[in-house]
Every structure is written in C-alpha cells, then in structure tokens.
Amino acid sequence: MNLLRIAIVVVFAALASACASTKPAASTAPPAETIVVGEAPQTAPIETPTPNDAGIDTNADANAVAATATPAATSTGGETAAEDDFTAIYGQDEYNAVADPTLPPGVEMPKSYDPWEKFNRKVHTFNNAVDRTIARPLARGYVKVVPRPVRLGVGNFFSNLGEPITALNSLLQGKPKQAGQSLGRFLLNSTLGIGGIFDPASDAKLPRKNEDFGQTLGVWGWKRSRYVELPLFGPRTIRDVFGLVGDAPLSPIRQVENDKTRFFLQGLQLVDVRAQLLSIDALREGAVDEYALFRDSWLQRRNYQIGDDRKKSDDDNLPDYLMEEEDNPTVPMDAMPVIVPTPGGG
C-alpha cells in the first residue's frame, strides 16, 4: 500500500511539472479594451480626428488626396471611357456644332436680282443729287409752311384718284371683294369727302389698298424681274415699268387738258409723295450702302405686295414702315409733268 501511494504521488508530481513548463499560445488579436462603468462593460469609442494647428482636418485632406489619386475607369491612352466612346463616334477632332453635317442648312436671305447694278448705281447717284438739291428742300418747306390738316387733305385727294386703278387691278387679280371696296371708297370719298379731301371711307371700315398693273403682272406669273432704277421715278423692276405704262391711260390727272393745271397737280403730287417719305430719311444717313438699302427694302416690300398683301400679320420679318401702304408711296406715272397733245394741236 505504501508503495502504491508513493507511485501515485510521483505520477501527480510529474504531471504538475509538465503543466508548469508548458507556455500559453500568443493571441493574434488583442482583446478589445473595455471600460467597466458600474456593471455594464462598454467598448471604447473610436478616436476622432483632431485638427492641426491651422484648424484643418488632416485626415479629411488625406482622404481627399487618396480619392483624387484614384482615377475613374480609364483607357490605356489616359482618357476616360466616356471620352473613348465620344472619339469612336465623332472622331478625334473637337466637335463643332456649326460644321455638323447632320444639322439642316442655315436660312439664307433672298438675293436681289440686280444684273444692271453698275448702271443702276449711276442713276441712283443722279436721283440722289436731284432729291437733295430740289425734292427734299421743297418737301421740307411744304411741311413747314402747310398745316398738317391741309397736307392730310392733299394726300387724301391724290390717294382717292388712285382708287379706280386699284379697283380695276383688283378685278384683274381675282379679288372682287377688294375691287368693290376700292370702288366704294372712291364713290364715298368723292361725294361725302368733298372730292376726296376727307376720308369718310376709312371711318366706314373700308380698307385702303394700292394695286397697280405691275402687281397684276406679278400675280399673273411674272414673279422674277430684274431691278432697275429709273431717273426721277426711282426703284422699279422691268415688270413694274410695263405696269407704269399700263396704268398711265387710266390716270384722272392725265385727262386734264390744260397744261398749267395739270403741271400744278403733278408738281403738288410729287411734293406730297416726297413729304410722306421724310420720315425714313434717317435710314439713309446711317446706311453703309444706301443703294443696297433702297434696292433690297423696295424689292422686299414689292415681293410682299405681289405674294399676298392679305396676310400682313403672318409676316414678322417685314419692317412696319414697309407694311403700311400710305407711308410708302412711290412716284406714280401721272405725277411726271408730260405734255399731253390736245386734239387738233400741232
């Protein structure tokens, strides 16, 4: 029994020495530091970044640098994938919206048909000399001396004399309603308006129109006609020259056989026409090319009249001063002092 006890003690002693000599394995991660508050352990809070002396968050700066240092998805050539796609579609050159072949062509202004420009410019110079030395001074004196109500009466009188020509050309253009209105204006102004000095027809809502044989030829199909500037008459086209010849026999003034009376009426009409154009003289002074301004504006208005003057409100490109008939008179054929041979005369 004693031997058995001695053996057991020796075995336990050997086991004890073996356990004491064995070292514990090192932990790969240290345990989280805990702070004991009362009975509940809490995980220690994560340390917040502290600003440096300048008050700048160095951790935020480091994050921003790291973000910018990491590029977006790039291609081997240093461009982004979006830039690669753009290059593949449009090519290497920078995109130019103006030169894009897929865009519709730009709007071009109609060109004036003026093959006789060299000759027309010389006539324009002559007309300007006559206008500046004779016509415009007379018109300014007329406006200064004659009261406005009298000038309005003179303008109404000559406008009324043109109503029969407008009525006839309206019929030739297939506008019977307009022809009736022009004839009604003539009858009303010639009677209640005392020979056309007053304009009761406008108060009766009868619109004033100006139609001539040149417009009739245009409505009949003579659309394109070369521009020509006539001495004293000013801007015209070849078509409108034929129109002047066609309207001349219908002029009431030409039916006056007394030369002195006819010359007086024709001269007064010329001065009245020029006086109505004084308001647009400012355009001439500031024009870079006065001839081109007169030619283009006259042709624009003329083409507008021939195209369809019943749609004025649909044309936003035409200046207001070109849309008003009474504010844009032209020199009529019957205003030129021409001696009319009397029957039986030499």
C-alpha positions in Angstrom: 0.0 0.0 0.0 2.9 2.3 0.8 4.4 1.6 -2.5 1.2 2.3 -4.3 0.8 5.7 -2.6 4.4 6.6 -3.4 3.8 5.7 -7.1 0.6 7.9 -7.3 2.4 10.9 -5.7 5.2 10.5 -8.2 2.8 10.5 -11.2 1.0 13.6 -9.9 4.3 15.4 -9.4 5.3 14.6 -12.9 2.1 15.9 -14.4 2.3 19.1 -12.3 5.8 19.8 -13.6 4.7 19.1 -17.2 1.9 21.6 -16.9 4.1 24.2 -15.3 6.7 24.0 -18.1 4.1 24.4 -21.0 3.7 28.2 -22.2 0.3 29.6 -23.4 -0.1 30.4 -27.2 0.1 34.1 -28.2 -3.2 35.7 -29.3 -3.2 37.0 -32.8 -5.5 40.0 -32.0 -5.6 41.7 -28.6 -9.0 41.8 -26.9 -11.0 44.9 -27.2 -10.4 47.3 -24.4 -13.4 47.6 -22.3 -14.3 50.2 -19.7 -16.3 49.0 -16.8 -18.9 51.5 -15.7 -20.8 50.0 -12.9 -21.8 46.6 -14.0 -22.0 47.1 -17.9 -18.8 46.9 -19.9 -18.7 49.2 -22.9 -16.4 49.2 -26.0 -14.0 52.1 -26.0 -15.1 54.9 -28.5 -13.2 55.3 -31.8 -10.7 58.1 -31.6 -12.0 61.1 -33.7 -9.6 63.0 -35.9 -8.2 66.1 -34.3 -7.5 69.3 -36.3 -3.9 70.5 -36.6 -2.7 73.9 -35.6 -4.3 75.6 -38.6 -7.7 74.1 -37.9 -7.5 71.8 -40.9 -8.7 68.3 -40.7 -5.6 66.4 -41.8 -7.5 63.1 -42.0 -10.0 64.7 -44.4 -7.2 66.1 -46.5 -5.6 62.6 -46.7 -8.9 61.1 -47.7 -9.4 63.7 -50.5 -5.9 63.1 -51.8 -6.5 59.4 -51.8 -9.8 59.9 -53.7 -8.2 62.1 -56.3 -5.3 59.8 -56.7 -7.6 57.0 -57.7 -8.8 57.8 -61.3 -12.1 56.8 -62.8 -12.1 53.9 -65.2 -9.5 55.0 -67.7 -8.4 53.6 -71.0 -4.8 52.8 -71.9 -4.5 56.2 -73.7 -5.2 58.2 -70.5 -8.8 59.1 -71.5 -11.9 58.2 -69.7 -14.2 55.5 -71.1 -16.8 58.2 -72.0 -14.1 60.1 -73.9 -13.2 56.9 -75.7 -16.8 56.4 -76.7 -17.1 60.0 -78.0 -13.9 59.7 -80.0 -15.2 56.4 -81.5 -18.4 58.1 -82.6 -17.3 61.6 -83.7 -13.6 61.1 -84.4 -10.5 62.7 -83.0 -11.4 66.4 -83.9 -13.2 68.6 -81.4 -16.9 68.7 -82.0 -18.1 71.8 -83.9 -21.9 72.4 -83.9 -21.7 74.8 -86.8 -19.9 72.3 -89.0 -22.1 69.4 -88.0 -23.2 67.8 -91.3 -26.3 66.3 -89.7 -27.7 69.8 -89.0 -30.1 71.4 -91.5 -28.7 74.2 -93.7 -29.0 77.7 -92.4 -31.6 80.2 -93.5 -30.4 82.4 -96.4 -32.0 85.8 -97.2 -33.2 86.0 -100.8 -30.8 87.8 -103.1 -31.8 90.8 -105.1 -31.9 90.2 -108.8 -29.8 93.1 -110.0 -27.7 92.3 -113.0 -27.7 96.0 -114.0 -26.3 97.2 -110.7 -23.4 99.2 -112.2 -25.9 101.2 -114.3 -28.4 101.5 -111.5 -25.9 102.9 -109.1 -25.2 105.7 -111.5 -28.9 106.5 -111.8 -29.2 106.3 -108.1 -26.4 108.9 -107.7 -28.3 111.2 -110.2 -31.6 110.7 -108.3 -29.9 111.5 -105.0 -28.5 114.7 -106.4 -31.9 115.8 -107.6 -33.5 114.8 -104.4 -31.0 116.6 -102.1 -31.0 119.8 -104.1 -34.6 120.0 -105.2 -37.1 117.4 -103.9 -36.2 117.2 -100.3 -35.9 121.0 -99.7 -39.3 121.5 -101.4 -40.8 118.8 -99.2 -39.4 120.3 -96.0 -40.6 123.7 -96.9 -44.0 122.3 -97.8 -44.2 120.6 -94.3 -43.1 123.7 -92.6 -45.4 126.1 -94.3 -48.6 124.0 -94.9 -50.5 122.9 -91.8 -50.9 119.2 -91.2 -54.7 119.1 -91.8 -54.2 120.6 -95.2 -51.4 118.2 -96.0 -53.6 115.3 -95.0 -56.4 116.6 -97.3 -53.9 116.8 -100.2 -52.7 113.3 -99.6 -56.3 112.0 -99.3 -57.2 113.8 -102.6 -54.4 112.1 -104.6 -55.0 108.7 -102.9 -58.6 108.9 -103.9 -57.7 109.5 -107.5 -55.9 106.1 -107.5 -58.9 104.1 -106.3 -60.3 103.4 -109.8 -56.9 101.9 -110.8 -56.8 99.8 -107.7 -60.4 98.6 -108.3 -59.6 97.6 -111.9 -56.4 95.8 -111.0 -58.1 94.0 -108.1 -60.6 92.6 -110.5 -57.7 91.5 -112.8 -56.1 89.8 -109.9 -59.2 87.9 -109.0 -60.1 89.9 -105.9 -63.7 91.1 -106.5 -64.4 91.9 -102.8 -61.3 94.2 -102.7 -62.4 95.8 -106.0 -65.8 96.6 -104.6 -64.2 98.1 -101.5 -61.9 100.3 -103.6 -64.8 101.4 -105.8 -66.9 102.1 -102.7 -64.1 104.2 -101.2 -63.9 106.3 -104.4 -67.6 107.0 -104.5 -67.9 107.7 -100.8 -64.8 110.0 -100.6 -65.7 111.8 -103.9 -69.1 112.7 -102.6 -69.2 112.9 -98.8 -65.4 113.5 -98.7 -65.7 116.6 -101.0 -63.7 115.3 -103.9 -61.5 113.1 -101.7 -60.2 115.7 -99.4 -61.7 113.9 -96.5 -61.7 110.2 -95.9 -65.1 109.0 -94.6 -64.5 105.6 -96.3 -61.9 104.7 -93.6 -64.4 105.6 -90.9 -66.8 103.3 -92.7 -64.2 100.5 -92.3 -63.4 100.3 -96.0 -59.7 99.4 -96.1 -57.3 101.3 -98.3 -55.4 99.2 -100.8 -52.9 100.1 -103.5 -53.0 97.8 -106.6 -51.3 98.6 -109.9 -50.7 96.8 -113.1 -47.2 95.8 -112.1 -48.6 93.8 -109.2 -51.2 92.3 -111.6 -48.4 91.1 -113.9 -46.7 89.6 -110.8 -49.9 87.8 -109.8 -50.3 86.5 -113.3 -47.0 84.8 -113.1 -44.2 87.3 -113.7 -42.6 86.6 -110.4 -38.9 87.3 -111.0 -37.9 90.5 -112.7 -34.6 92.4 -112.7 -34.3 95.5 -110.7 -33.9 98.9 -112.4 -33.7 102.4 -111.1 -35.3 104.9 -113.4 -34.3 108.6 -113.5 -36.7 110.6 -111.3 -39.1 107.6 -110.8 -36.7 105.7 -108.5 -36.8 102.0 -107.8 -38.7 99.7 -110.2 -38.4 96.4 -111.9 -38.8 95.7 -115.6 -42.2 94.2 -114.8 -43.2 97.4 -113.0 -42.1 99.6 -115.9 -44.6 97.8 -118.1 -47.1 98.3 -115.2 -46.5 102.1 -115.3 -47.3 102.1 -119.0 -50.4 100.1 -118.4 -51.7 102.4 -115.6 -50.9 105.7 -117.3 -54.0 105.8 -119.6 -56.3 105.3 -116.5 -54.9 108.3 -114.6 -57.5 111.0 -114.0 -54.8 113.7 -113.9 -53.7 112.9 -117.4 -57.2 113.6 -118.6 -56.8 117.3 -117.6 -56.1 119.1 -120.9 -55.0 122.4 -119.5 -51.2 122.1 -119.2 -50.8 124.6 -116.4 -53.5 123.0 -114.2 -52.1 119.5 -114.9 -48.5 120.6 -114.2 -49.6 122.2 -110.9 -51.4 119.0 -109.8 -48.5 116.8 -110.9 -45.9 119.0 -109.1 -48.1 119.1 -105.9 -48.4 115.3 -106.0 -44.6 114.9 -106.3 -44.0 117.2 -103.3 -46.7 115.3 -101.3 -45.1 112.0 -102.1 -41.7 113.3 -101.0 -43.1 114.8 -97.8 -44.5 111.4 -96.8 -41.0 109.9 -97.2 -39.3 112.4 -95.0 -39.8 110.1 -92.0 -37.5 107.4 -93.4 -34.6 109.8 -94.3 -32.8 108.9 -91.1 -32.3 105.4 -92.6 -30.3 106.9 -95.4 -27.9 108.8 -93.2 -26.8 105.8 -91.3 -26.7 103.3 -94.1 -23.4 101.7 -95.1 -24.6 101.2 -98.6 -27.6 103.5 -99.3 -28.1 102.0 -102.8 -28.3 98.4 -101.5 -30.6 99.5 -98.6 -33.1 101.2 -101.0 -32.9 98.3 -103.5 -33.3 95.5 -101.0 -36.1 97.1 -99.0 -38.1 98.1 -102.1 -37.8 94.7 -103.6 -38.8 93.1 -100.3 -41.9 95.2 -100.0 -42.8 94.7 -103.6 -42.5 91.0 -103.5 -44.5 91.1 -100.3 -47.3 93.0 -102.1 -47.3 90.7 -105.0 -47.1 87.5 -102.9 -50.2 88.2 -100.9 -50.8 91.5 -99.2 -53.8 90.0 -97.4 -51.5 88.2 -94.9 -49.7 91.1 -93.4 -50.0 89.7 -89.9 -48.2 86.5 -90.9 -45.0 88.2 -92.0 -43.0 89.1 -88.9 -39.8 89.8 -90.8 -41.1 92.7 -92.8 -40.5 96.1 -91.0 -43.6 98.0 -90.0 -42.6 101.0 -92.1 -42.7 98.8 -95.2 -46.1 97.2 -94.4 -48.1 100.5 -94.4 -49.3 101.4 -97.8 -49.9 105.1 -97.2 -46.5 105.5 -95.6 -44.6 104.1 -98.6 -45.8 105.9 -101.7 -43.9 105.7 -104.9 -43.7 108.2 -107.7 -46.7 107.4 -110.0 -46.6 107.8 -113.7 -49.2 110.5 -113.7 -47.0 112.6 -111.4 -44.4 113.3 -114.1 -45.0 116.6 -116.0 -45.5 115.3 -119.5 -47.2 117.5 -122.2 -50.3 115.8 -123.5 -51.1 116.7 -127.1 -54.6 118.2 -127.5 -56.8 117.1 -130.3 -56.1 119.2 -133.3 -52.9 120.6 -131.9 -49.7 120.9 -133.7 
